[in-house]
Amino acid sequence: ADVAMSSTCPGLYCGRMMVNGSVEGECGVCPRGERTNHQKVCERCTESPELYDWLYLGFMAMLPLVLHWFFIEWYSGKKSSSALLQHIAAILECGVSAVVTLLVTEPVGLLSIHSCRVQMLSDWYTMLYNPSPDYINTLHCTQEAVYPLYTIVLIYYTFCLVLMMLLRPLMVKKIACGLGKSDRFKSIYAALYFFPILTVLQAVGGGLLCDIICCYDLLSFYICSQSFKTLAAKKKHLVVLFSHWLLHAYGIISISRLDKLEKDLPLLALVPGPTLFCMATAKFTEPSRILSEGGSGH
């Protein structure tokens, strides 16, 4: 009878609480870390995220890191030898933030999380599905039905920002030789802009971003004009090269999801393909360019 009564809860996400084995209370929002089941009863989220959920979290975790790298390169240019150290600092900031975020999320102290499985796109936007049974009063049942995929990203961004503000200014002040006082902190100022933008993107488009699979092929053109000898001589270019290969592999895994290992794993051999092709093309076209310039000089 209790279950039958609870099934009368309107809307997709309104439910009743389960107390001592019986359903009690009026229909309403479930506590954080719970969501309604098919009987409109609030249940605790105890499942583990699926592979695609982890890929989504990895994608959102890499966004600030890639933006850090971009702005460090953009503002350091050829004037500073500290860009490599700043790249490493960005990796440490994002890596430590990711570990701390996992440790403070249920179950606390473990590098794992309990979650509610994403069933449909509306799970990300429960605030749009508050029912009005009498067409006058609205029953507010807004909750994190995709717990903790929505808030864990915001917590991670907070830790990234705090660690950056604690560590990076001191490091940049000591090692950013060759840059003016106004230039050495520009990559940090850029982060103060893109973190709020990332937060808004997560808050508004989290569900859509979860359905977007990105591949990072275009980064290969950054080193298209470089020869193997030049890449080996410049450590910064090697960092960019291996970072691109890592992101390219991540994109391939996201697309294939490694459902069939015997067919999907060979696709990882394509990771260095665009880079090697560009460098080989540049190697063959460079002599002809030099000859043409030399001929025009006569």
C-alpha positions as protocol buffer text, in pm:
chain_id: "A"
residue {
  index: 1
  type: ALA
  ca { x: 0 y: 0 z: 0 }
}
residue {
  index: 2
  type: ASP
  ca { x: 290 y: 232 z: 82 }
}
residue {
  index: 3
  type: VAL
  ca { x: 451 y: 171 z: -256 }
}
residue {
  index: 4
  type: ALA
  ca { x: 120 y: 222 z: -431 }
}
residue {
  index: 5
  type: MET
  ca { x: 75 y: 551 z: -247 }
}
residue {
  index: 6
  type: SER
  ca { x: 427 y: 665 z: -338 }
}
residue {
  index: 7
  type: SER
  ca { x: 366 y: 591 z: -705 }
}
residue {
  index: 8
  type: THR
  ca { x: 119 y: 881 z: -713 }
}
residue {
  index: 9
  type: CYS
  ca { x: 404 y: 1133 z: -689 }
}
residue {
  index: 10
  type: PRO
  ca { x: 387 y: 1359 z: -994 }
}
residue {
  index: 11
  type: GLY
  ca { x: 675 y: 1448 z: -1220 }
}
residue {
  index: 12
  type: LEU
  ca { x: 993 y: 1262 z: -1308 }
}
residue {
  index: 13
  type: TYR
  ca { x: 1199 y: 1336 z: -998 }
}
residue {
  index: 14
  type: CYS
  ca { x: 958 y: 1376 z: -705 }
}
residue {
  index: 15
  type: GLY
  ca { x: 956 y: 1096 z: -450 }
}
residue {
  index: 16
  type: ARG
  ca { x: 901 y: 995 z: -89 }
}
residue {
  index: 17
  type: MET
  ca { x: 1158 y: 903 z: 173 }
}
residue {
  index: 18
  type: MET
  ca { x: 1216 y: 546 z: 288 }
}
residue {
  index: 19
  type: VAL
  ca { x: 1236 y: 539 z: 671 }
}
residue {
  index: 20
  type: ASN
  ca { x: 1285 y: 210 z: 861 }
}
residue {
  index: 21
  type: GLY
  ca { x: 1166 y: 7 z: 565 }
}
residue {
  index: 22
  type: SER
  ca { x: 847 y: 205 z: 507 }
}
residue {
  index: 23
  type: VAL
  ca { x: 767 y: 496 z: 281 }
}
residue {
  index: 24
  type: GLU
  ca { x: 688 y: 813 z: 472 }
}
residue {
  index: 25
  type: GLY
  ca { x: 629 y: 1181 z: 416 }
}
residue {
  index: 26
  type: GLU
  ca { x: 493 y: 1378 z: 126 }
}
residue {
  index: 27
  type: CYS
  ca { x: 623 y: 1387 z: -226 }
}
residue {
  index: 28
  type: GLY
  ca { x: 922 y: 1614 z: -264 }
}
residue {
  index: 29
  type: VAL
  ca { x: 1289 y: 1640 z: -348 }
}
residue {
  index: 30
  type: CYS
  ca { x: 1523 y: 1355 z: -259 }
}
residue {
  index: 31
  type: PRO
  ca { x: 1830 y: 1430 z: -41 }
}
residue {
  index: 32
  type: ARG
  ca { x: 2167 y: 1478 z: -211 }
}
residue {
  index: 33
  type: GLY
  ca { x: 2314 y: 1146 z: -314 }
}
residue {
  index: 34
  type: GLU
  ca { x: 1972 y: 991 z: -375 }
}
residue {
  index: 35
  type: ARG
  ca { x: 1726 y: 979 z: -662 }
}
residue {
  index: 36
  type: THR
  ca { x: 1382 y: 834 z: -724 }
}
residue {
  index: 37
  type: ASN
  ca { x: 1333 y: 481 z: -854 }
}
residue {
  index: 38
  type: HIS
  ca { x: 1047 y: 349 z: -1066 }
}
residue {
  index: 39
  type: GLN
  ca { x: 823 y: 333 z: -755 }
}
residue {
  index: 40
  type: LYS
  ca { x: 887 y: 703 z: -681 }
}
residue {
  index: 41
  type: VAL
  ca { x: 1090 y: 620 z: -369 }
}
residue {
  index: 42
  type: CYS
  ca { x: 1422 y: 790 z: -296 }
}
residue {
  index: 43
  type: GLU
  ca { x: 1712 y: 548 z: -321 }
}
residue {
  index: 44
  type: ARG
  ca { x: 2077 y: 595 z: -228 }
}
residue {
  index: 45
  type: CYS
  ca { x: 2324 y: 616 z: -518 }
}
residue {
  index: 46
  type: THR
  ca { x: 2560 y: 322 z: -468 }
}
residue {
  index: 47
  type: GLU
  ca { x: 2657 y: 228 z: -823 }
}
residue {
  index: 48
  type: SER
  ca { x: 2996 y: 287 z: -983 }
}
residue {
  index: 49
  type: PRO
  ca { x: 3025 y: 517 z: -1284 }
}
residue {
  index: 50
  type: GLU
  ca { x: 3033 y: 355 z: -1625 }
}
residue {
  index: 51
  type: LEU
  ca { x: 3330 y: 390 z: -1860 }
}
residue {
  index: 52
  type: TYR
  ca { x: 3160 y: 672 z: -2049 }
}
residue {
  index: 53
  type: ASP
  ca { x: 3101 y: 859 z: -1720 }
}
residue {
  index: 54
  type: TRP
  ca { x: 3471 y: 834 z: -1638 }
}
residue {
  index: 55
  type: LEU
  ca { x: 3558 y: 953 z: -1988 }
}
residue {
  index: 56
  type: TYR
  ca { x: 3329 y: 1252 z: -1938 }
}
residue {
  index: 57
  type: LEU
  ca { x: 3493 y: 1334 z: -1604 }
}
residue {
  index: 58
  type: GLY
  ca { x: 3835 y: 1297 z: -1763 }
}
residue {
  index: 59
  type: PHE
  ca { x: 3735 y: 1531 z: -2044 }
}
residue {
  index: 60
  type: MET
  ca { x: 3612 y: 1795 z: -1801 }
}
residue {
  index: 61
  type: ALA
  ca { x: 3928 y: 1754 z: -1590 }
}
residue {
  index: 62
  type: MET
  ca { x: 4153 y: 1807 z: -1893 }
}
residue {
  index: 63
  type: LEU
  ca { x: 3980 y: 2124 z: -2009 }
}
residue {
  index: 64
  type: PRO
  ca { x: 4148 y: 2357 z: -1755 }
}
residue {
  index: 65
  type: LEU
  ca { x: 4483 y: 2181 z: -1806 }
}
residue {
  index: 66
  type: VAL
  ca { x: 4473 y: 2232 z: -2183 }
}
residue {
  index: 67
  type: LEU
  ca { x: 4370 y: 2596 z: -2135 }
}
residue {
  index: 68
  type: HIS
  ca { x: 4655 y: 2645 z: -1887 }
}
residue {
  index: 69
  type: TRP
  ca { x: 4901 y: 2508 z: -2143 }
}
residue {
  index: 70
  type: PHE
  ca { x: 4758 y: 2726 z: -2418 }
}
residue {
  index: 71
  type: PHE
  ca { x: 4784 y: 3052 z: -2226 }
}
residue {
  index: 72
  type: ILE
  ca { x: 5126 y: 2967 z: -2082 }
}
residue {
  index: 73
  type: GLU
  ca { x: 5254 y: 2923 z: -2438 }
}
residue {
  index: 74
  type: TRP
  ca { x: 5063 y: 3227 z: -2562 }
}
residue {
  index: 75
  type: TYR
  ca { x: 5207 y: 3468 z: -2308 }
}
residue {
  index: 76
  type: SER
  ca { x: 5556 y: 3322 z: -2264 }
}
residue {
  index: 77
  type: GLY
  ca { x: 5643 y: 3300 z: -2634 }
}
residue {
  index: 78
  type: LYS
  ca { x: 6017 y: 3289 z: -2701 }
}
residue {
  index: 79
  type: LYS
  ca { x: 6111 y: 3531 z: -2425 }
}
residue {
  index: 80
  type: SER
  ca { x: 6107 y: 3297 z: -2130 }
}
residue {
  index: 81
  type: SER
  ca { x: 6265 y: 2964 z: -2045 }
}
residue {
  index: 82
  type: SER
  ca { x: 6017 y: 2905 z: -1763 }
}
residue {
  index: 83
  type: ALA
  ca { x: 5727 y: 2782 z: -1978 }
}
residue {
  index: 84
  type: LEU
  ca { x: 5821 y: 2415 z: -1927 }
}
residue {
  index: 85
  type: LEU
  ca { x: 5818 y: 2455 z: -1549 }
}
residue {
  index: 86
  type: GLN
  ca { x: 5483 y: 2631 z: -1569 }
}
residue {
  index: 87
  type: HIS
  ca { x: 5346 y: 2343 z: -1777 }
}
residue {
  index: 88
  type: ILE
  ca { x: 5463 y: 2099 z: -1510 }
}
residue {
  index: 89
  type: ALA
  ca { x: 5311 y: 2318 z: -1238 }
}
residue {
  index: 90
  type: ALA
  ca { x: 4977 y: 2316 z: -1422 }
}
residue {
  index: 91
  type: ILE
  ca { x: 4988 y: 1935 z: -1442 }
}
residue {
  index: 92
  type: LEU
  ca { x: 5059 y: 1911 z: -1069 }
}
residue {
  index: 93
  type: GLU
  ca { x: 4781 y: 2157 z: -982 }
}
residue {
  index: 94
  type: CYS
  ca { x: 4520 y: 1971 z: -1187 }
}
residue {
  index: 95
  type: GLY
  ca { x: 4646 y: 1628 z: -1080 }
}
residue {
  index: 96
  type: VAL
  ca { x: 4642 y: 1708 z: -707 }
}
residue {
  index: 97
  type: SER
  ca { x: 4300 y: 1873 z: -743 }
}
residue {
  index: 98
  type: ALA
  ca { x: 4160 y: 1562 z: -913 }
}
residue {
  index: 99
  type: VAL
  ca { x: 4293 y: 1332 z: -640 }
}
residue {
  index: 100
  type: VAL
  ca { x: 4163 y: 1556 z: -358 }
}
residue {
  index: 101
  type: THR
  ca { x: 3823 y: 1584 z: -528 }
}
residue {
  index: 102
  type: LEU
  ca { x: 3792 y: 1205 z: -546 }
}
residue {
  index: 103
  type: LEU
  ca { x: 3899 y: 1170 z: -181 }
}
residue {
  index: 104
  type: VAL
  ca { x: 3637 y: 1414 z: -49 }
}
residue {
  index: 105
  type: THR
  ca { x: 3354 y: 1259 z: -256 }
}
residue {
  index: 106
  type: GLU
  ca { x: 3152 y: 961 z: -129 }
}
residue {
  index: 107
  type: PRO
  ca { x: 3297 y: 719 z: -29 }
}
residue {
  index: 108
  type: VAL
  ca { x: 3525 y: 964 z: 153 }
}
residue {
  index: 109
  type: GLY
  ca { x: 3892 y: 870 z: 159 }
}
residue {
  index: 110
  type: LEU
  ca { x: 3883 y: 640 z: -144 }
}
residue {
  index: 111
  type: LEU
  ca { x: 3982 y: 707 z: -504 }
}
residue {
  index: 112
  type: SER
  ca { x: 3640 y: 598 z: -625 }
}
residue {
  index: 113
  type: ILE
  ca { x: 3293 y: 746 z: -629 }
}
residue {
  index: 114
  type: HIS
  ca { x: 2935 y: 627 z: -588 }
}
residue {
  index: 115
  type: SER
  ca { x: 2700 y: 761 z: -850 }
}
residue {
  index: 116
  type: CYS
  ca { x: 2352 y: 748 z: -995 }
}
residue {
  index: 117
  type: ARG
  ca { x: 2353 y: 624 z: -1352 }
}
residue {
  index: 118
  type: VAL
  ca { x: 2256 y: 874 z: -1620 }
}
residue {
  index: 119
  type: GLN
  ca { x: 1937 y: 745 z: -1780 }
}
residue {
  index: 120
  type: MET
  ca { x: 1834 y: 1034 z: -2005 }
}
residue {
  index: 121
  type: LEU
  ca { x: 1935 y: 1390 z: -2090 }
}
residue {
  index: 122
  type: SER
  ca { x: 1669 y: 1538 z: -1861 }
}
residue {
  index: 123
  type: ASP
  ca { x: 1858 y: 1394 z: -1561 }
}
residue {
  index: 124
  type: TRP
  ca { x: 2099 y: 1686 z: -1596 }
}
residue {
  index: 125
  type: TYR
  ca { x: 1823 y: 1949 z: -1595 }
}
residue {
  index: 126
  type: THR
  ca { x: 1580 y: 1847 z: -1322 }
}
residue {
  index: 127
  type: MET
  ca { x: 1498 y: 2213 z: -1252 }
}
residue {
  index: 128
  type: LEU
  ca { x: 1305 y: 2217 z: -1582 }
}
residue {
  index: 129
  type: TYR
  ca { x: 1079 y: 1929 z: -1476 }
}
residue {
  index: 130
  type: ASN
  ca { x: 920 y: 2054 z: -1156 }
}
residue {
  index: 131
  type: PRO
  ca { x: 553 y: 1945 z: -1185 }
}
residue {
  index: 132
  type: SER
  ca { x: 243 y: 2157 z: -1123 }
}
residue {
  index: 133
  type: PRO
  ca { x: -27 y: 1903 z: -1028 }
}
residue {
  index: 134
  type: ASP
  ca { x: -304 y: 2164 z: -993 }
}
residue {
  index: 135
  type: TYR
  ca { x: -157 y: 2394 z: -1263 }
}
residue {
  index: 136
  type: ILE
  ca { x: -117 y: 2664 z: -996 }
}
residue {
  index: 137
  type: ASN
  ca { x: 134 y: 2552 z: -733 }
}
residue {
  index: 138
  type: THR
  ca { x: 469 y: 2408 z: -842 }
}
residue {
  index: 139
  type: LEU
  ca { x: 618 y: 2111 z: -658 }
}
residue {
  index: 140
  type: HIS
  ca { x: 992 y: 2178 z: -646 }
}
residue {
  index: 141
  type: CYS
  ca { x: 1186 y: 1855 z: -690 }
}
residue {
  index: 142
  type: THR
  ca { x: 1513 y: 1990 z: -834 }
}
residue {
  index: 143
  type: GLN
  ca { x: 1797 y: 1756 z: -741 }
}
residue {
  index: 144
  type: GLU
  ca { x: 2126 y: 1615 z: -870 }
}
residue {
  index: 145
  type: ALA
  ca { x: 1984 y: 1308 z: -1041 }
}
residue {
  index: 146
  type: VAL
  ca { x: 2326 y: 1238 z: -1196 }
}
residue {
  index: 147
  type: TYR
  ca { x: 2505 y: 1256 z: -859 }
}
residue {
  index: 148
  type: PRO
  ca { x: 2791 y: 1340 z: -840 }
}
residue {
  index: 149
  type: LEU
  ca { x: 2873 y: 1401 z: -1207 }
}
residue {
  index: 150
  type: TYR
  ca { x: 2735 y: 1755 z: -1195 }
}
residue {
  index: 151
  type: THR
  ca { x: 2884 y: 1895 z: -874 }
}
residue {
  index: 152
  type: ILE
  ca { x: 3210 y: 1699 z: -870 }
}
residue {
  index: 153
  type: VAL
  ca { x: 3334 y: 1899 z: -1170 }
}
residue {
  index: 154
  type: LEU
  ca { x: 3256 y: 2229 z: -992 }
}
residue {
  index: 155
  type: ILE
  ca { x: 3439 y: 2106 z: -680 }
}
residue {
  index: 156
  type: TYR
  ca { x: 3737 y: 2010 z: -896 }
}
residue {
  index: 157
  type: TYR
  ca { x: 3747 y: 2355 z: -1059 }
}
residue {
  index: 158
  type: THR
  ca { x: 3742 y: 2515 z: -714 }
}
residue {
  index: 159
  type: PHE
  ca { x: 4043 y: 2312 z: -598 }
}
residue {
  index: 160
  type: CYS
  ca { x: 4227 y: 2392 z: -924 }
}
residue {
  index: 161
  type: LEU
  ca { x: 4170 y: 2763 z: -875 }
}
residue {
  index: 162
  type: VAL
  ca { x: 4275 y: 2759 z: -508 }
}
residue {
  index: 163
  type: LEU
  ca { x: 4594 y: 2561 z: -575 }
}
residue {
  index: 164
  type: MET
  ca { x: 4684 y: 2786 z: -867 }
}
residue {
  index: 165
  type: MET
  ca { x: 4643 y: 3101 z: -657 }
}
residue {
  index: 166
  type: LEU
  ca { x: 4851 y: 2953 z: -374 }
}
residue {
  index: 167
  type: LEU
  ca { x: 5140 y: 2812 z: -577 }
}
residue {
  index: 168
  type: ARG
  ca { x: 5171 y: 2964 z: -923 }
}
residue {
  index: 169
  type: PRO
  ca { x: 5225 y: 3336 z: -838 }
}
residue {
  index: 170
  type: LEU
  ca { x: 5520 y: 3256 z: -611 }
}
residue {
  index: 171
  type: MET
  ca { x: 5675 y: 3022 z: -866 }
}
residue {
  index: 172
  type: VAL
  ca { x: 5625 y: 3258 z: -1160 }
}
residue {
  index: 173
  type: LYS
  ca { x: 5771 y: 3549 z: -966 }
}
residue {
  index: 174
  type: LYS
  ca { x: 6095 y: 3357 z: -908 }
}
residue {
  index: 175
  type: ILE
  ca { x: 6146 y: 3172 z: -1238 }
}
residue {
  index: 176
  type: ALA
  ca { x: 5980 y: 3388 z: -1505 }
}
residue {
  index: 177
  type: CYS
  ca { x: 6299 y: 3560 z: -1610 }
}
residue {
  index: 178
  type: GLY
  ca { x: 6293 y: 3746 z: -1938 }
}
residue {
  index: 179
  type: LEU
  ca { x: 5935 y: 3863 z: -1898 }
}
residue {
  index: 180
  type: GLY
  ca { x: 5822 y: 4200 z: -1776 }
}
residue {
  index: 181
  type: LYS
  ca { x: 5639 y: 4238 z: -1449 }
}
residue {
  index: 182
  type: SER
  ca { x: 5310 y: 4286 z: -1631 }
}
residue {
  index: 183
  type: ASP
  ca { x: 5361 y: 3987 z: -1863 }
}
residue {
  index: 184
  type: ARG
  ca { x: 5472 y: 3717 z: -1621 }
}
residue {
  index: 185
  type: PHE
  ca { x: 5132 y: 3689 z: -1452 }
}
residue {
  index: 186
  type: LYS
  ca { x: 4916 y: 3707 z: -1766 }
}
residue {
  index: 187
  type: SER
  ca { x: 4866 y: 3328 z: -1785 }
}
residue {
  index: 188
  type: ILE
  ca { x: 4733 y: 3341 z: -1427 }
}
residue {
  index: 189
  type: TYR
  ca { x: 4503 y: 3632 z: -1511 }
}
residue {
  index: 190
  type: ALA
  ca { x: 4374 y: 3431 z: -1807 }
}
residue {
  index: 191
  type: ALA
  ca { x: 4284 y: 3145 z: -1572 }
}
residue {
  index: 192
  type: LEU
  ca { x: 4083 y: 3386 z: -1359 }
}
residue {
  index: 193
  type: TYR
  ca { x: 3871 y: 3445 z: -1669 }
}
residue {
  index: 194
  type: PHE
  ca { x: 3838 y: 3095 z: -1811 }
}
residue {
  index: 195
  type: PHE
  ca { x: 3753 y: 2921 z: -1480 }
}
residue {
  index: 196
  type: PRO
  ca { x: 3425 y: 3117 z: -1442 }
}
residue {
  index: 197
  type: ILE
  ca { x: 3352 y: 3047 z: -1810 }
}
residue {
  index: 198
  type: LEU
  ca { x: 3410 y: 2673 z: -1756 }
}
residue {
  index: 199
  type: THR
  ca { x: 3186 y: 2685 z: -1448 }
}
residue {
  index: 200
  type: VAL
  ca { x: 2903 y: 2841 z: -1650 }
}
residue {
  index: 201
  type: LEU
  ca { x: 2952 y: 2585 z: -1928 }
}
residue {
  index: 202
  type: GLN
  ca { x: 2929 y: 2302 z: -1676 }
}
residue {
  index: 203
  type: ALA
  ca { x: 2626 y: 2452 z: -1502 }
}
residue {
  index: 204
  type: VAL
  ca { x: 2435 y: 2519 z: -1825 }
}
residue {
  index: 205
  type: GLY
  ca { x: 2564 y: 2260 z: -2070 }
}
residue {
  index: 206
  type: GLY
  ca { x: 2685 y: 1972 z: -1853 }
}
residue {
  index: 207
  type: GLY
  ca { x: 2445 y: 1723 z: -2007 }
}
residue {
  index: 208
  type: LEU
  ca { x: 2526 y: 1831 z: -2360 }
}
residue {
  index: 209
  type: LEU
  ca { x: 2902 y: 1822 z: -2292 }
}
residue {
  index: 210
  type: CYS
  ca { x: 2857 y: 1468 z: -2165 }
}
residue {
  index: 211
  type: ASP
  ca { x: 2728 y: 1370 z: -2508 }
}
residue {
  index: 212
  type: ILE
  ca { x: 3008 y: 1545 z: -2700 }
}
residue {
  index: 213
  type: ILE
  ca { x: 3313 y: 1340 z: -2800 }
}
residue {
  index: 214
  type: CYS
  ca { x: 3614 y: 1554 z: -2891 }
}
residue {
  index: 215
  type: CYS
  ca { x: 3921 y: 1446 z: -3083 }
}
residue {
  index: 216
  type: TYR
  ca { x: 4229 y: 1666 z: -3078 }
}
residue {
  index: 217
  type: ASP
  ca { x: 4366 y: 1619 z: -3430 }
}
residue {
  index: 218
  type: LEU
  ca { x: 4412 y: 1992 z: -3496 }
}
residue {
  index: 219
  type: LEU
  ca { x: 4686 y: 2019 z: -3236 }
}
residue {
  index: 220
  type: SER
  ca { x: 4914 y: 1826 z: -3469 }
}
residue {
  index: 221
  type: PHE
  ca { x: 4942 y: 2128 z: -3697 }
}
residue {
  index: 222
  type: TYR
  ca { x: 5127 y: 2311 z: -3420 }
}
residue {
  index: 223
  type: ILE
  ca { x: 5435 y: 2100 z: -3492 }
}
residue {
  index: 224
  type: CYS
  ca { x: 5377 y: 2035 z: -3862 }
}
residue {
  index: 225
  type: SER
  ca { x: 5662 y: 2259 z: -3966 }
}
residue {
  index: 226
  type: GLN
  ca { x: 5909 y: 2105 z: -3721 }
}
residue {
  index: 227
  type: SER
  ca { x: 6166 y: 1843 z: -3812 }
}
residue {
  index: 228
  type: PHE
  ca { x: 6259 y: 1556 z: -3583 }
}
residue {
  index: 229
  type: LYS
  ca { x: 6592 y: 1726 z: -3509 }
}
residue {
  index: 230
  type: THR
  ca { x: 6421 y: 2051 z: -3414 }
}
residue {
  index: 231
  type: LEU
  ca { x: 6171 y: 1872 z: -3190 }
}
residue {
  index: 232
  type: ALA
  ca { x: 6447 y: 1686 z: -3011 }
}
residue {
  index: 233
  type: ALA
  ca { x: 6638 y: 2012 z: -2956 }
}
residue {
  index: 234
  type: LYS
  ca { x: 6343 y: 2198 z: -2802 }
}
residue {
  index: 235
  type: LYS
  ca { x: 6196 y: 2042 z: -2488 }
}
residue {
  index: 236
  type: LYS
  ca { x: 5886 y: 2260 z: -2508 }
}
residue {
  index: 237
  type: HIS
  ca { x: 5800 y: 2116 z: -2849 }
}
residue {
  index: 238
  type: LEU
  ca { x: 5843 y: 1763 z: -2718 }
}
residue {
  index: 239
  type: VAL
  ca { x: 5600 y: 1841 z: -2435 }
}
residue {
  index: 240
  type: VAL
  ca { x: 5347 y: 1972 z: -2689 }
}
residue {
  index: 241
  type: LEU
  ca { x: 5402 y: 1667 z: -2910 }
}
residue {
  index: 242
  type: PHE
  ca { x: 5350 y: 1405 z: -2638 }
}
residue {
  index: 243
  type: SER
  ca { x: 5058 y: 1601 z: -2491 }
}
residue {
  index: 244
  type: HIS
  ca { x: 4894 y: 1598 z: -2833 }
}
residue {
  index: 245
  type: TRP
  ca { x: 4947 y: 1223 z: -2869 }
}
residue {
  index: 246
  type: LEU
  ca { x: 4795 y: 1166 z: -2524 }
}
residue {
  index: 247
  type: LEU
  ca { x: 4487 y: 1374 z: -2606 }
}
residue {
  index: 248
  type: HIS
  ca { x: 4453 y: 1212 z: -2948 }
}
residue {
  index: 249
  type: ALA
  ca { x: 4457 y: 866 z: -2784 }
}
residue {
  index: 250
  type: TYR
  ca { x: 4195 y: 986 z: -2537 }
}
residue {
  index: 251
  type: GLY
  ca { x: 3973 y: 1099 z: -2823 }
}
residue {
  index: 252
  type: ILE
  ca { x: 4004 y: 761 z: -2998 }
}
residue {
  index: 253
  type: ILE
  ca { x: 3919 y: 576 z: -2674 }
}
residue {
  index: 254
  type: SER
  ca { x: 3620 y: 806 z: -2619 }
}
residue {
  index: 255
  type: ILE
  ca { x: 3485 y: 731 z: -2966 }
}
residue {
  index: 256
  type: SER
  ca { x: 3542 y: 355 z: -2960 }
}
residue {
  index: 257
  type: ARG
  ca { x: 3490 y: 307 z: -2582 }
}
residue {
  index: 258
  type: LEU
  ca { x: 3708 y: -4 z: -2629 }
}
residue {
  index: 259
  type: ASP
  ca { x: 3399 y: -224 z: -2658 }
}
residue {
  index: 260
  type: LYS
  ca { x: 3588 y: -471 z: -2878 }
}
residue {
  index: 261
  type: LEU
  ca { x: 3953 y: -470 z: -2778 }
}
residue {
  index: 262
  type: GLU
  ca { x: 4075 y: -674 z: -3074 }
}
residue {
  index: 263
  type: LYS
  ca { x: 3932 y: -413 z: -3313 }
}
residue {
  index: 264
  type: ASP
  ca { x: 3968 y: -95 z: -3110 }
}
residue {
  index: 265
  type: LEU
  ca { x: 4322 y: -122 z: -2972 }
}
residue {
  index: 266
  type: PRO
  ca { x: 4488 y: -115 z: -3319 }
}
residue {
  index: 267
  type: LEU
  ca { x: 4324 y: 226 z: -3368 }
}
residue {
  index: 268
  type: LEU
  ca { x: 4572 y: 366 z: -3114 }
}
residue {
  index: 269
  type: ALA
  ca { x: 4841 y: 313 z: -3377 }
}
residue {
  index: 270
  type: LEU
  ca { x: 4685 y: 611 z: -3557 }
}
residue {
  index: 271
  type: VAL
  ca { x: 4781 y: 845 z: -3270 }
}
residue {
  index: 272
  type: PRO
  ca { x: 5114 y: 967 z: -3419 }
}
residue {
  index: 273
  type: GLY
  ca { x: 4981 y: 946 z: -3775 }
}
residue {
  index: 274
  type: PRO
  ca { x: 4885 y: 1313 z: -3840 }
}
residue {
  index: 275
  type: THR
  ca { x: 5204 y: 1439 z: -3676 }
}
residue {
  index: 276
  type: LEU
  ca { x: 5437 y: 1207 z: -3866 }
}
residue {
  index: 277
  type: PHE
  ca { x: 5261 y: 1282 z: -4194 }
}
residue {
  index: 278
  type: CYS
  ca { x: 5291 y: 1658 z: -4143 }
}
residue {
  index: 279
  type: MET
  ca { x: 5658 y: 1636 z: -4049 }
}
residue {
  index: 280
  type: ALA
  ca { x: 5734 y: 1407 z: -4343 }
}
residue {
  index: 281
  type: THR
  ca { x: 5555 y: 1646 z: -4578 }
}
residue {
  index: 282
  type: ALA
  ca { x: 5745 y: 1942 z: -4435 }
}
residue {
  index: 283
  type: LYS
  ca { x: 6073 y: 1752 z: -4478 }
}
residue {
  index: 284
  type: PHE
  ca { x: 6014 y: 1692 z: -4848 }
}
residue {
  index: 285
  type: THR
  ca { x: 5875 y: 2038 z: -4926 }
}
residue {
  index: 286
  type: GLU
  ca { x: 6146 y: 2234 z: -4746 }
}
residue {
  index: 287
  type: PRO
  ca { x: 6429 y: 2162 z: -5000 }
}
residue {
  index: 288
  type: SER
  ca { x: 6209 y: 2271 z: -5290 }
}
residue {
  index: 289
  type: ARG
  ca { x: 6121 y: 2589 z: -5104 }
}
residue {
  index: 290
  type: ILE
  ca { x: 6490 y: 2665 z: -5041 }
}
residue {
  index: 291
  type: LEU
  ca { x: 6576 y: 2601 z: -5409 }
}
residue {
  index: 292
  type: SER
  ca { x: 6297 y: 2827 z: -5528 }
}
residue {
  index: 293
  type: GLU
  ca { x: 6411 y: 3104 z: -5295 }
}
residue {
  index: 294
  type: GLY
  ca { x: 6769 y: 3057 z: -5408 }
}
residue {
  index: 295
  type: GLY
  ca { x: 6665 y: 3067 z: -5777 }
}
residue {
  index: 296
  type: SER
  ca { x: 6471 y: 3385 z: -5728 }
}
residue {
  index: 297
  type: GLY
  ca { x: 6776 y: 3543 z: -5566 }
}
residue {
  index: 298
  type: HIS
  ca { x: 6974 y: 3509 z: -5891 }
}
